[in-house]
């Protein structure tokens, strides 16, 4: 089953519908930070170039679950910084979406050996940083994809928690592993506000396009969880009341 701690919904109340635009089965958040706190906190915690690992021009990054809510944003933002973006997805149907949202290469990790493909793409060097929202199913193999002194940032556990592993696996390449949590990044006054400002600036500058691709009536929350568990969703998922 999907790890319940990794599921992130946000709820759009009936009187908040002016804050989204709907069309072709999608909705876009257009204003008011309170309505998109999931995006703000996620970006602040896991991607802001001033935190954990700075992404710069020429870096290679591997983004797991590249067609998911965070994956799409990470791919767009990394692309805007001039990085080579390699994404993984869980089905062939998601490849085109990831390619259209910043990925230079996309690998179906359930059908292909993503380690071999990443090393092939990077001429054997590996990537500078891995962003992992999947967890258990890909974490250990992700260590094989990173270059010497590279980062592996585990920010989600959709396939289950990463269990105890041998620290010696990090030794040969001096790999740095981080498991960030939001609390650490908003403990100082003003951090959340600065993160929100950076996020909305990125939207205004068309660096990222935070599209909510599925909207479920709130009473269908069970179906939303089921679709997430079965990998049927792409992008972010919204729960809507009063429709």
Buried (B, 14 or more C-beta within 10 A) or exposed (E): EBBEEBBBBBEBEEEBBEBBEEEEEBBBBEEEBEBBEBBBBBBBBBBBEEBBBEBEEEBBBBBBBBBBBBBBBBBBBBBBBEBBBBBBBBBEEBBEBBBEBBBBBBBBBEEEEBBEBBBEBBEEBBBBBBBBBBBBBBBBBBBBBBBEEBBBBBBBBBBBEBEEEEEEEBEEBEBBBBEBEBEEBBEEEEBBEBBBEBBBEBBEEEBBBBBBBBBBEBEBBEEBBEBBBEBBBBBBBBBBEEE
